[in-house]
Each structure stands twice: as structure tokens, then as C-alpha cells.
Amino acid sequence: MMIMEKLFKVNKAENDLPTPSVVHKFFKHVKTGNVYEMLMITNTTCKDTTKFPQTVVYKDVETDKLYSRPFDKFVSKFEAVI
């Protein structure tokens, strides 16, 4: 099982969207190696994912700058730091 699959559970009962099993975990950008803290996942209860897609809000641990990225893009660009 991949690290991301361990960190996120899929709640099939509601709307087939991943729900966080953890937040405030640290992730490394696969290209730059920069480390970020995941703060939250937004729109986890929205049924209209086209209009309101899930996004990850995260911050750079060195600069405290905040960022937001679609959940699926976040999963493909970051790996968990354990």
C-alpha cells in the first residue's frame, strides 16, 4: 500500500471522495524537495465535486507561505515524510 493510501481513507458511504485520516502531517514536494505541512482538506462534504473540488491547504515550513492545490494534483506532486 502506498504512503498516500495509508494517510487517506476513502469513504464510499458518502460521495466516493477521500477523507483525511490525518492532517498536520508533513509532505515533501517530489521535484523541489521542499517540505510542507498539510493544514486541511476543503470541500470534503460537497456532493458537486465539479463545482467544488476537494483542495489541500498547506504551508511551506520554512517561509510559512500558504498554498492551495486540488487534491488529486497534491497527491501526484507530494510524498509523505515519515
N, C-alpha and C positions, 0 to 999 in steps of 0.2 A: 504494500500500500504506500502510495506517495505521501510525502510530508503534508502537502496541502489537503489531501483527502483525510488525513488524521486530524487536521485542525478544524475542518468544516464538515458538519453533518448535513445530509440532505433530508429535509422534512417533506416527505412525499404527501403527508396528510393535507397540507395547506395548498401550496402552489408550485411544487417541484423546484423551489429556489433554495440555494444553500443558506443555512442559518449558522451564525457563528457559535462554535463551541468554546472559543476563546477570543478575547480581544486583549489589547495591550501586550501583544506579542511582537517580537522583532523580526523583521524581514530584510533580506539583502537583495538589492537590485542586481539581476544576473549580469548585466552589461557593465555597470559602473562600480559595483561592489559597495556602494553607499548603503548605510543601514538606516532603516525607517521603523517607526513604531506605529502599528495599526491602532487607530483610535476607535473606529466604529465602522459598521456596515450600515448604509442607509437603505431605506425603502424595502425592508425585509418582509413587510406585511402587505405590500401593494400587489394587487392582482393584475393590474395593467402594466406589465413589465416593458412594453414598448414605449409607453408614455413616461413611466417612472422606473427606469432600470436600477438595479442594485449598484451602488457605488461604494468604494472603500475610501474612507478618510484616513489619512496617515500623515505623519510628520517626520521630517529629517531630524535625526537625533543630534546632529552637530549644530544645525542652524535654527532649529525649531520652526522652520517654514512648513506650512500646511499644504497638503495636496489632496486631490480627489481624482479617482480613476474608476472607470467601470470595473465591476468585479471580475469579469472574465479576462480583461486586459491585465489587471493586477496579478491574477493567478499565473498568467503566462510570463510575466516580467520579473517576478519576485520569488525568492525561495526563503523558507523559514530558517531562522537562526536558532539553533537549539543549544 
